[in-house]
């Protein structure tokens, strides 16, 4: 019975953590693997270019289409509001706001599709 209790105790004890790799190069490779740095870098680069793509879509296609529907908004980027002697450039802010909403929606759809396909 004591032998069985020793086996149970050994099974329940946590194993010792693995020794950290020795040498700068091995530590660097362990860092890359542990924190998935390459995947993060790829996601960052793809996200950066996806943002540029959506910005071009908004400023080159969607805003001119809105300008056709709403008279007076032919060039939203130069839209300004004057308050006293100060003028505020609201056009660029509106373009970036619309771009952010579209990028956030696209990322939402991608995450939804990935979850449905059980990739994550």
TIMI-2910 file (N, C-alpha, C, CB; in pm, 1 decimal, decimal comma, always signed):
<rs>
+----------+----------+----------+----------+----------+----------+----------+----------+----------+----------+----------+----------+------+
!      n_x !      n_y !      n_z !     ca_x !     ca_y !     ca_z !      c_x !      c_y !      c_z !     cb_x !     cb_y !     cb_z ! resn !
+----------+----------+----------+----------+----------+----------+----------+----------+----------+----------+----------+----------+------+
!    +82,7 !   -118,9 !     +0,0 !     +0,0 !     +0,0 !     +0,0 !    +87,7 !   +126,0 !     +0,0 !    -94,4 !     -0,6 !   +121,5 !  Unk !
!   +197,9 !   +123,5 !    +73,4 !   +287,7 !   +237,3 !    +74,2 !   +347,6 !   +261,5 !    -64,5 !   +398,5 !   +215,9 !   +176,7 !  Unk !
!   +374,2 !   +153,2 !   -133,2 !   +427,4 !   +166,6 !   -269,3 !   +327,1 !   +238,0 !   -359,2 !   +462,4 !    +28,2 !   -327,9 !  Unk !
!   +199,2 !   +204,3 !   -345,3 !    +96,0 !   +269,3 !   -426,8 !    +83,7 !   +416,7 !   -392,1 !    -39,1 !   +199,7 !   -407,9 !  Unk !
!    +93,1 !   +452,7 !   -265,1 !    +87,7 !   +592,5 !   -223,4 !   +207,4 !   +669,6 !   -278,1 !    +83,3 !   +602,9 !    -70,1 !  Unk !
!   +325,7 !   +607,9 !   -280,7 !   +442,9 !   +673,4 !   -338,1 !   +424,1 !   +698,0 !   -486,8 !   +568,3 !   +589,5 !   -314,2 !  Unk !
!   +365,2 !   +601,4 !   -555,4 !   +339,7 !   +617,5 !   -699,4 !   +240,6 !   +730,6 !   -723,5 !   +286,1 !   +485,9 !   -760,6 !  Unk !
!   +137,3 !   +737,6 !   -639,3 !    +38,0 !   +844,3 !   -653,5 !   +102,8 !   +979,9 !   -626,0 !    -81,7 !   +821,0 !   -557,6 !  Unk !
!   +186,8 !   +987,7 !   -521,7 !   +255,3 !  +1112,2 !   -490,0 !   +346,2 !  +1154,9 !   -604,5 !   +335,9 !  +1097,2 !   -361,3 !  Unk !
!   +419,6 !  +1062,8 !   -661,3 !   +507,3 !  +1093,9 !   -773,6 !   +428,5 !  +1141,1 !   -894,8 !   +590,9 !   +972,7 !   -810,2 !  Unk !
!   +310,7 !  +1081,2 !   -915,9 !   +227,7 !  +1120,5 !  -1029,9 !   +171,3 !  +1261,0 !  -1010,9 !   +113,4 !  +1020,2 !  -1049,9 !  Unk !
!   +142,7 !  +1298,1 !   -886,5 !    +82,7 !  +1428,7 !   -859,5 !   +184,3 !  +1541,2 !   -850,6 !     +4,6 !  +1423,0 !   -732,2 !  Unk !
!   +309,1 !  +1508,7 !   -820,3 !   +410,8 !  +1612,4 !   -810,3 !   +440,2 !  +1671,2 !   -947,3 !   +538,9 !  +1556,7 !   -747,6 !  Unk !
!   +462,4 !  +1801,4 !   -947,7 !   +493,2 !  +1869,1 !  -1073,2 !   +635,1 !  +1836,2 !  -1114,1 !   +474,2 !  +2021,7 !  -1060,4 !  Unk !
!   +654,6 !  +1812,1 !  -1241,5 !   +792,2 !  +1787,9 !  -1285,9 !   +871,7 !  +1918,3 !  -1280,4 !   +794,2 !  +1728,7 !  -1429,8 !  Unk !
!   +999,7 !  +1904,5 !  -1266,8 !  +1086,3 !  +2021,8 !  -1262,4 !  +1081,0 !  +2093,7 !  -1396,6 !  +1232,1 !  +1981,8 !  -1227,2 !  Unk !
!  +1080,2 !  +2227,0 !  -1394,4 !  +1077,2 !  +2300,0 !  -1522,3 !  +1204,7 !  +2271,8 !  -1600,6 !  +1060,7 !  +2453,1 !  -1498,9 !  Unk !
!  +1192,4 !  +2274,7 !  -1733,0 !  +1312,1 !  +2248,3 !  -1812,6 !  +1415,9 !  +2358,1 !  -1792,5 !  +1276,1 !  +2236,2 !  -1961,2 !  Unk !
!  +1538,9 !  +2318,0 !  -1801,3 !  +1647,8 !  +2413,4 !  -1782,9 !  +1647,8 !  +2512,4 !  -1899,3 !  +1785,0 !  +2340,3 !  -1772,3 !  Unk !
!  +1672,8 !  +2639,3 !  -1870,9 !  +1676,0 !  +2736,9 !  -1980,7 !  +1792,9 !  +2705,2 !  -2073,8 !  +1687,9 !  +2882,5 !  -1925,7 !  Unk !
!  +1776,1 !  +2734,3 !  -2200,7 !  +1883,4 !  +2704,2 !  -2295,1 !  +2008,2 !  +2786,7 !  -2265,1 !  +1836,7 !  +2729,9 !  -2438,4 !  Unk !
!  +2120,4 !  +2727,1 !  -2294,6 !  +2247,5 !  +2795,2 !  -2270,0 !  +2298,2 !  +2854,9 !  -2399,5 !  +2352,2 !  +2698,5 !  -2210,0 !  Unk !
!  +2349,9 !  +2972,5 !  -2390,1 !  +2403,1 !  +3040,0 !  -2507,1 !  +2303,4 !  +3140,5 !  -2561,8 !  +2440,2 !  +2939,2 !  -2614,3 !  Unk !
!  +2355,8 !  +3248,8 !  -2612,0 !  +2271,4 !  +3358,2 !  -2661,8 !  +2186,8 !  +3314,6 !  -2780,2 !  +2357,2 !  +3477,6 !  -2701,3 !  Unk !
!  +2244,4 !  +3241,2 !  -2874,1 !  +2170,2 !  +3199,5 !  -2993,6 !  +2054,9 !  +3106,1 !  -2956,7 !  +2264,3 !  +3130,1 !  -3093,9 !  Unk !
!  +2079,1 !  +3011,1 !  -2866,4 !  +1973,1 !  +2918,7 !  -2824,9 !  +1864,4 !  +2991,4 !  -2747,5 !  +2030,9 !  +2805,4 !  -2739,7 !  Unk !
!  +1903,2 !  +3088,3 !  -2664,0 !  +1803,1 !  +3168,5 !  -2593,2 !  +1718,1 !  +3248,5 !  -2691,0 !  +1870,8 !  +3262,8 !  -2493,2 !  Unk !
!  +1783,1 !  +3302,1 !  -2793,8 !  +1710,2 !  +3378,7 !  -2894,7 !  +1611,2 !  +3289,7 !  -2969,2 !  +1807,8 !  +3443,9 !  -2993,8 !  Unk !
!  +1653,3 !  +3170,8 !  -3008,8 !  +1562,4 !  +3078,4 !  -3077,5 !  +1448,4 !  +3035,3 !  -2986,5 !  +1638,7 !  +2955,4 !  -3127,1 !  Unk !
!  +1477,8 !  +3014,9 !  -2857,6 !  +1372,4 !  +2980,9 !  -2762,0 !  +1273,1 !  +3096,3 !  -2748,1 !  +1433,3 !  +2945,9 !  -2624,7 !  Unk !
!  +1323,6 !  +3219,1 !  -2746,1 !  +1236,8 !  +3337,1 !  -2739,6 !  +1145,2 !  +3343,6 !  -2861,4 !  +1321,0 !  +3465,7 !  -2729,7 !  Unk !
!  +1201,2 !  +3320,3 !  -2980,8 !  +1120,1 !  +3324,2 !  -3102,4 !  +1011,5 !  +3217,6 !  -3100,0 !  +1208,3 !  +3306,0 !  -3225,6 !  Unk !
!  +1045,3 !  +3098,9 !  -3053,0 !   +947,3 !  +2990,3 !  -3050,1 !   +843,3 !  +3011,6 !  -2940,3 !  +1017,7 !  +2856,4 !  -3029,8 !  Unk !
!   +888,7 !  +3054,8 !  -2824,0 !   +798,1 !  +3068,2 !  -2710,1 !   +694,0 !  +3177,2 !  -2731,4 !   +876,9 !  +3097,4 !  -2584,4 !  Unk !
!   +735,5 !  +3290,5 !  -2783,9 !   +644,5 !  +3403,0 !  -2799,3 !   +589,8 !  +3416,0 !  -2941,1 !   +714,1 !  +3530,0 !  -2760,5 !  Unk !
!   +620,1 !  +3322,8 !  -3027,1 !   +569,8 !  +3319,4 !  -3164,7 !   +589,6 !  +3454,2 !  -3234,0 !   +421,0 !  +3280,8 !  -3166,2 !  Unk !
!   +710,7 !  +3501,7 !  -3229,0 !   +743,8 !  +3633,4 !  -3281,2 !   +722,1 !  +3639,8 !  -3432,6 !   +888,7 !  +3669,0 !  -3246,8 !  Unk !
!   +754,0 !  +3533,0 !  -3502,0 !   +737,8 !  +3535,7 !  -3647,9 !   +590,5 !  +3548,5 !  -3686,1 !   +798,0 !  +3408,7 !  -3711,2 !  Unk !
!   +503,5 !  +3478,1 !  -3617,2 !   +360,9 !  +3490,1 !  -3644,4 !   +309,2 !  +3629,2 !  -3615,4 !   +283,8 !  +3389,4 !  -3563,5 !  Unk !
!   +358,9 !  +3688,0 !  -3507,7 !   +320,4 !  +3824,5 !  -3472,8 !   +367,9 !  +3923,3 !  -3578,2 !   +376,8 !  +3862,7 !  -3336,1 !  Unk !
!   +490,7 !  +3904,5 !  -3627,2 !   +544,2 !  +3993,8 !  -3729,8 !   +464,8 !  +3982,3 !  -3859,1 !   +691,7 !  +3963,0 !  -3755,7 !  Unk !
!   +431,1 !  +3861,1 !  -3897,6 !   +352,0 !  +3841,4 !  -4019,7 !   +214,4 !  +3905,5 !  -4004,2 !   +337,6 !  +3690,4 !  -4052,2 !  Unk !
!   +151,5 !  +3886,4 !  -3889,4 !    +19,6 !  +3946,7 !  -3865,9 !    +27,5 !  +4098,7 !  -3869,4 !    -37,6 !  +3900,3 !  -3731,2 !  Unk !
!   +133,3 !  +4155,6 !  -3813,1 !   +150,1 !  +4300,6 !  -3814,6 !   +164,4 !  +4353,0 !  -3957,0 !   +271,7 !  +4340,8 !  -3731,5 !  Unk !
!   +247,9 !  +4287,3 !  -4036,2 !   +270,6 !  +4332,0 !  -4174,5 !   +142,8 !  +4319,8 !  -4256,1 !   +383,6 !  +4250,2 !  -4240,6 !  Unk !
!    +73,0 !  +4208,4 !  -4241,9 !    -52,3 !  +4191,5 !  -4317,0 !   -154,7 !  +4295,1 !  -4271,8 !   -109,1 !  +4048,0 !  -4298,3 !  Unk !
!   -162,6 !  +4320,2 !  -4141,4 !   -255,9 !  +4420,6 !  -4090,7 !   -222,8 !  +4560,3 !  -4140,9 !   -256,2 !  +4419,7 !  -3939,4 !  Unk !
!    -94,8 !  +4590,8 !  -4150,3 !    -52,4 !  +4721,1 !  -4200,6 !    -97,9 !  +4741,1 !  -4345,1 !   +100,1 !  +4735,3 !  -4190,4 !  Unk !
!    -74,4 !  +4641,2 !  -4428,0 !   -112,9 !  +4654,8 !  -4568,5 !   -263,4 !  +4642,1 !  -4588,6 !    -41,6 !  +4550,6 !  -4652,2 !  Unk !
!   -330,8 !  +4567,5 !  -4501,6 !   -476,4 !  +4563,9 !  -4507,8 !   -532,8 !  +4701,7 !  -4475,7 !   -533,0 !  +4458,2 !  -4410,7 !  Unk !
!   -473,4 !  +4769,4 !  -4377,8 !   -516,6 !  +4905,7 !  -4344,6 !   -495,6 !  +5001,5 !  -4460,6 !   -441,8 !  +4956,5 !  -4222,3 !  Unk !
!   -381,3 !  +4989,9 !  -4528,1 !   -356,4 !  +5075,9 !  -4644,6 !   -454,5 !  +5046,7 !  -4757,1 !   -212,9 !  +5057,6 !  -4694,8 !  Unk !
!   -485,2 !  +4919,4 !  -4776,2 !   -580,9 !  +4881,1 !  -4880,0 !   -719,2 !  +4938,5 !  -4850,8 !   -588,7 !  +4728,4 !  -4891,9 !  Unk !
!   -761,8 !  +4926,4 !  -4726,4 !   -894,3 !  +4978,9 !  -4690,6 !   -895,1 !  +5131,0 !  -4697,4 !   -935,2 !  +4932,0 !  -4549,5 !  Unk !
!   -784,9 !  +5195,0 !  -4659,4 !   -778,0 !  +5341,3 !  -4670,5 !   -793,1 !  +5385,6 !  -4815,4 !   -645,3 !  +5393,7 !  -4613,1 !  Unk !
!   -726,3 !  +5315,4 !  -4906,6 !   -739,6 !  +5347,6 !  -5048,3 !   -882,3 !  +5321,3 !  -5096,1 !   -639,5 !  +5266,0 !  -5131,6 !  Unk !
!   -942,6 !  +5213,0 !  -5049,7 !  -1081,3 !  +5183,2 !  -5086,5 !  -1174,2 !  +5295,6 !  -5041,5 !  -1126,2 !  +5049,2 !  -5024,9 !  Unk !
!  -1156,3 !  +5341,2 !  -4919,4 !  -1243,8 !  +5446,3 !  -4866,8 !  -1220,3 !  +5577,6 !  -4939,7 !  -1221,3 !  +5465,0 !  -4716,2 !  Unk !
!  -1094,4 !  +5621,4 !  -4951,0 !  -1068,4 !  +5753,8 !  -5007,5 !  -1085,6 !  +5758,5 !  -5159,0 !   -929,0 !  +5797,8 !  -4971,7 !  Unk !
!  -1063,2 !  +5646,2 !  -5229,0 !  -1069,5 !  +5648,9 !  -5375,1 !  -1201,8 !  +5600,1 !  -5432,5 !   -959,1 !  +5566,2 !  -5430,8 !  Unk !
!  -1274,6 !  +5516,8 !  -5358,2 !  -1399,2 !  +5462,6 !  -5412,6 !  -1523,5 !  +5503,2 !  -5333,7 !  -1390,7 !  +5313,2 !  -5417,4 !  Unk !
!  -1520,2 !  +5484,8 !  -5203,0 !  -1641,2 !  +5509,9 !  -5124,8 !  -1672,6 !  +5658,6 !  -5109,1 !  -1627,6 !  +5446,9 !  -4988,5 !  Unk !
!  -1572,6 !  +5738,9 !  -5078,1 !  -1600,0 !  +5881,8 !  -5058,4 !  -1642,7 !  +5951,9 !  -5186,7 !  -1477,6 !  +5950,5 !  -5002,1 !  Unk !
!  -1584,6 !  +5922,0 !  -5303,1 !  -1640,1 !  +5981,5 !  -5424,8 !  -1784,5 !  +5937,0 !  -5452,0 !  -1552,4 !  +5945,7 !  -5543,8 !  Unk !
!  -1816,7 !  +5811,8 !  -5416,4 !  -1955,3 !  +5766,3 !  -5432,7 !  -2047,9 !  +5841,8 !  -5338,7 !  -1966,3 !  +5614,8 !  -5407,2 !  Unk !
!  -2001,8 !  +5867,1 !  -5216,5 !  -2081,4 !  +5947,3 !  -5123,3 !  -2094,9 !  +6089,7 !  -5175,7 !  -2017,4 !  +5947,5 !  -4982,5 !  Unk !
!  -1989,4 !  +6140,8 !  -5238,2 !  -1993,7 !  +6275,0 !  -5296,6 !  -2095,0 !  +6285,5 !  -5408,9 !  -1857,2 !  +6314,0 !  -5348,0 !  Unk !
!  -2119,1 !  +6176,0 !  -5481,1 !  -2222,5 !  +6177,3 !  -5585,1 !  -2362,3 !  +6184,2 !  -5525,1 !  -2210,3 !  +6053,4 !  -5673,5 !  Unk !
!  -2380,5 !  +6117,3 !  -5411,7 !  -2513,1 !  +6111,5 !  -5349,2 !  -2542,6 !  +6238,4 !  -5270,7 !  -2523,6 !  +5989,6 !  -5257,2 !  Unk !
!  -2443,2 !  +6287,1 !  -5195,9 !  -2461,5 !  +6405,1 !  -5111,7 !  -2395,9 !  +6523,6 !  -5181,5 !  -2401,3 !  +6383,2 !  -4968,4 !  Unk !
!  -2474,0 !  +6617,0 !  -5233,3 !  -2413,7 !  +6731,6 !  -5300,3 !  -2336,9 !  +6818,0 !  -5200,2 !  -2521,5 !  +6815,1 !  -5371,5 !  Unk !
!  -2224,7 !  +6869,0 !  -5242,3 !  -2143,8 !  +6954,0 !  -5156,9 !  -2030,8 !  +6880,0 !  -5087,5 !  -2230,2 !  +7018,8 !  -5055,1 !  Unk !
!  -2030,0 !  +6748,0 !  -5094,6 !  -1922,0 !  +6669,9 !  -5034,0 !  -1836,1 !  +6606,4 !  -5143,0 !  -1979,1 !  +6560,9 !  -4939,9 !  Unk !
!  -1802,3 !  +6682,9 !  -5242,7 !  -1722,2 !  +6626,6 !  -5351,3 !  -1580,5 !  +6593,8 !  -5306,2 !  -1717,8 !  +6723,1 !  -5468,5 !  Unk !
!  -1525,1 !  +6672,8 !  -5215,1 !  -1390,5 !  +6645,4 !  -5165,1 !  -1394,6 !  +6653,1 !  -5013,5 !  -1285,4 !  +6745,7 !  -5224,1 !  Unk !
!  -1418,1 !  +6539,6 !  -4950,9 !  -1433,6 !  +6536,2 !  -4806,1 !  -1302,7 !  +6566,3 !  -4734,1 !  -1486,3 !  +6401,2 !  -4762,6 !  Unk !
!  -1189,0 !  +6534,7 !  -4795,1 !  -1060,0 !  +6554,5 !  -4729,2 !  -1034,0 !  +6701,8 !  -4699,5 !   -947,8 !  +6498,5 !  -4815,6 !  Unk !
!  -1087,5 !  +6792,3 !  -4780,4 !  -1063,2 !  +6935,1 !  -4757,0 !  -1176,1 !  +7000,4 !  -4677,2 !  -1045,9 !  +7007,7 !  -4890,1 !  Unk !
!  -1263,8 !  +6921,6 !  -4617,0 !  -1375,9 !  +6973,7 !  -4539,5 !  -1323,8 !  +7035,8 !  -4410,8 !  -1478,8 !  +6862,1 !  -4508,6 !  Unk !
!  -1353,4 !  +7162,5 !  -4388,9 !  -1309,0 !  +7233,3 !  -4268,4 !  -1427,2 !  +7301,7 !  -4202,1 !  -1199,3 !  +7336,6 !  -4302,1 !  Unk !
!  -1412,4 !  +7323,1 !  -4073,0 !  -1512,7 !  +7396,0 !  -3995,8 !  -1440,5 !  +7511,7 !  -3928,3 !  -1585,5 !  +7303,0 !  -3890,2 !  Unk !
!  -1491,8 !  +7633,5 !  -3946,6 !  -1429,3 !  +7752,1 !  -3887,8 !  -1507,5 !  +7794,4 !  -3763,9 !  -1422,6 !  +7868,5 !  -3990,8 !  Unk !
!  -1434,3 !  +7810,0 !  -3654,0 !  -1491,9 !  +7858,9 !  -3529,8 !  -1408,3 !  +7979,5 !  -3489,4 !  -1494,1 !  +7747,4 !  -3416,7 !  Unk !
!  -1466,3 !  +8096,9 !  -3505,6 !  -1391,7 !  +8219,0 !  -3480,1 !  -1279,6 !  +8231,7 !  -3582,4 !  -1335,2 !  +8220,5 !  -3336,1 !  Unk !
!  -1158,3 !  +8249,5 !  -3533,0 !  -1043,6 !  +8260,3 !  -3623,6 !   -975,4 !  +8125,9 !  -3646,0 !   -943,1 !  +8360,2 !  -3568,8 !  Unk !
!  -1021,4 !  +8024,1 !  -3575,7 !   -959,4 !  +7891,6 !  -3585,3 !  -1040,2 !  +7802,7 !  -3679,7 !   -948,5 !  +7825,8 !  -3445,1 !  Unk !
!   -970,1 !  +7729,6 !  -3765,3 !  -1038,7 !  +7634,5 !  -3852,9 !   -993,7 !  +7493,5 !  -3818,1 !  -1010,7 !  +7665,8 !  -4002,8 !  Unk !
!  -1089,2 !  +7401,2 !  -3822,2 !  -1064,0 !  +7261,2 !  -3789,8 !  -1079,3 !  +7178,0 !  -3916,3 !  -1160,4 !  +7211,0 !  -3678,4 !  Unk !
!   -980,2 !  +7095,6 !  -3944,2 !   -983,6 !  +7008,1 !  -4061,4 !  -1053,3 !  +6878,0 !  -4023,8 !   -839,9 !  +6980,4 !  -4115,2 !  Unk !
!  -1181,0 !  +6873,0 !  -4044,9 !  -1257,8 !  +6755,1 !  -4007,9 !  -1257,3 !  +6648,5 !  -4116,6 !  -1399,3 !  +6794,3 !  -3976,3 !  Unk !
!  -1224,0 !  +6683,5 !  -4238,1 !  -1230,4 !  +6588,6 !  -4348,7 !  -1139,0 !  +6469,6 !  -4329,8 !  -1196,2 !  +6657,2 !  -4476,7 !  Unk !
!  -1011,6 !  +6494,0 !  -4296,3 !   -918,7 !  +6383,7 !  -4274,9 !   -962,7 !  +6295,8 !  -4158,8 !   -778,4 !  +6436,8 !  -4249,5 !  Unk !
!  -1012,1 !  +6359,5 !  -4051,8 !  -1059,8 !  +6282,6 !  -3938,0 !  -1175,0 !  +6191,5 !  -3979,2 !  -1103,4 !  +6375,9 !  -3824,7 !  Unk !
!  -1268,4 !  +6243,8 !  -4057,5 !  -1381,0 !  +6161,4 !  -4102,3 !  -1334,2 !  +6046,2 !  -4191,2 !  -1482,9 !  +6247,5 !  -4177,9 !  Unk !
!  -1235,4 !  +6072,2 !  -4276,8 !  -1181,9 !  +5965,5 !  -4362,0 !  -1119,4 !  +5856,3 !  -4275,8 !  -1077,5 !  +6021,9 !  -4461,7 !  Unk !
!  -1039,0 !  +5895,7 !  -4177,4 !   -976,1 !  +5796,0 !  -4090,2 !  -1078,1 !  +5723,1 !  -4004,2 !   -872,2 !  +5862,2 !  -4001,2 !  Unk !
!  -1182,7 !  +5791,9 !  -3962,7 !  -1287,7 !  +5727,7 !  -3884,0 !  -1360,2 !  +5622,6 !  -3968,0 !  -1387,7 !  +5832,5 !  -3831,1 !  Unk !
!  -1397,4 !  +5657,6 !  -4089,6 !  -1464,2 !  +5562,0 !  -4178,7 !  -1371,8 !  +5444,5 !  -4208,6 !  -1507,8 !  +5630,8 !  -4310,4 !  Unk !
!  -1243,4 !  +5472,1 !  -4231,7 !  -1146,2 !  +5366,2 !  -4258,2 !  -1133,7 !  +5273,8 !  -4137,9 !  -1009,3 !  +5426,1 !  -4293,6 !  Unk !
!  -1126,1 !  +5329,9 !  -4017,8 !  -1115,3 !  +5247,3 !  -3897,6 !  -1236,5 !  +5156,9 !  -3881,8 !  -1099,4 !  +5335,0 !  -3773,9 !  Unk !
!  -1354,2 !  +5210,0 !  -3903,9 !  -1476,1 !  +5130,0 !  -3889,4 !  -1475,4 !  +5014,4 !  -3989,1 !  -1601,9 !  +5217,7 !  -3909,6 !  Unk !
!  -1434,8 !  +5040,9 !  -4111,5 !  -1432,1 !  +4934,8 !  -4212,6 !  -1325,8 !  +4831,1 !  -4178,9 !  -1406,2 !  +4993,7 !  -4352,4 !  Unk !
!  -1205,4 !  +4873,5 !  -4135,8 !  -1100,2 !  +4778,1 !  -4099,4 !  -1144,9 !  +4693,9 !  -3980,1 !   -967,7 !  +4852,1 !  -4066,7 !  Unk !
!  -1204,8 !  +4756,0 !  -3880,4 !  -1252,4 !  +4681,6 !  -3763,6 !  -1358,1 !  +4580,0 !  -3804,1 !  -1309,0 !  +4777,4 !  -3657,5 !  Unk !
!  -1445,5 !  +4616,4 !  -3896,8 !  -1549,3 !  +4523,9 !  -3942,0 !  -1487,9 !  +4408,2 !  -4019,6 !  -1652,8 !  +4597,1 !  -4028,8 !  Unk !
!  -1388,5 !  +4436,0 !  -4103,4 !  -1322,1 !  +4329,3 !  -4179,5 !  -1250,4 !  +4233,8 !  -4084,6 !  -1221,7 !  +4388,8 !  -4281,7 !  Unk !
!  -1181,0 !  +4286,0 !  -3984,8 !  -1113,5 !  +4199,9 !  -3887,3 !  -1215,8 !  +4117,6 !  -3810,6 !  -1028,2 !  +4283,6 !  -3789,7 !  Unk !
!  -1328,6 !  +4176,5 !  -3774,2 !  -1436,3 !  +4103,8 !  -3707,4 !  -1484,4 !  +3988,2 !  -3793,7 !  -1553,0 !  +4197,9 !  -3674,9 !  Unk !
!  -1504,6 !  +4013,6 !  -3922,7 !  -1549,7 !  +3905,9 !  -4011,6 !  -1444,7 !  +3795,6 !  -4024,0 !  -1582,7 !  +3961,9 !  -4150,3 !  Unk !
!  -1317,7 !  +3833,3 !  -4032,1 !  -1211,0 !  +3733,1 !  -4041,6 !  -1208,3 !  +3646,1 !  -3916,4 !  -1074,0 !  +3801,2 !  -4062,2 !  Unk !
!  -1217,8 !  +3707,3 !  -3799,1 !  -1217,5 !  +3630,8 !  -3674,5 !  -1339,2 !  +3539,0 !  -3668,3 !  -1215,3 !  +3725,5 !  -3552,6 !  Unk !
!  -1453,5 !  +3588,7 !  -3712,9 !  -1575,2 !  +3507,7 !  -3711,5 !  -1561,4 !  +3385,9 !  -3803,5 !  -1696,2 !  +3592,6 !  -3753,8 !  Unk !
!  -1504,3 !  +3405,7 !  -3921,3 !  -1484,1 !  +3295,7 !  -4015,0 !  -1383,2 !  +3195,4 !  -3959,4 !  -1436,8 !  +3349,2 !  -4151,3 !  Unk !
!  -1274,8 !  +3245,8 !  -3899,8 !  -1172,6 !  +3156,3 !  -3842,9 !  -1231,8 !  +3072,8 !  -3729,8 !  -1051,3 !  +3237,7 !  -3791,0 !  Unk !
!  -1314,2 !  +3133,2 !  -3645,2 !  -1377,8 !  +3057,1 !  -3536,8 !  -1473,3 !  +2951,9 !  -3594,0 !  -1454,2 !  +3152,2 !  -3441,1 !  Unk !
!  -1546,4 !  +2987,1 !  -3699,4 !  -1639,7 !  +2891,2 !  -3758,0 !  -1565,9 !  +2772,9 !  -3819,1 !  -1726,3 !  +2959,1 !  -3864,0 !  Unk !
!  -1449,6 !  +2796,9 !  -3875,0 !  -1369,2 !  +2689,0 !  -3935,5 !  -1284,3 !  +2615,6 !  -3831,6 !  -1278,2 !  +2746,0 !  -4045,0 !  Unk !
!  -1293,3 !  +2656,4 !  -3706,6 !  -1217,5 !  +2596,0 !  -3596,8 !  -1067,3 !  +2597,7 !  -3620,1 !  -1262,8 !  +2454,3 !  -3575,3 !  Unk !
!  -1018,6 !  +2707,2 !  -3673,3 !   -874,9 !  +2720,8 !  -3694,2 !   -806,5 !  +2763,5 !  -3565,5 !   -845,6 !  +2821,6 !  -3806,0 !  Unk !
!   -872,4 !  +2847,8 !  -3485,0 !   -813,2 !  +2893,1 !  -3358,6 !   -841,7 !  +2794,1 !  -3248,6 !   -866,1 !  +3031,2 !  -3319,7 !  Unk !
+----------+----------+----------+----------+----------+----------+----------+----------+----------+----------+----------+----------+------+
</rs>
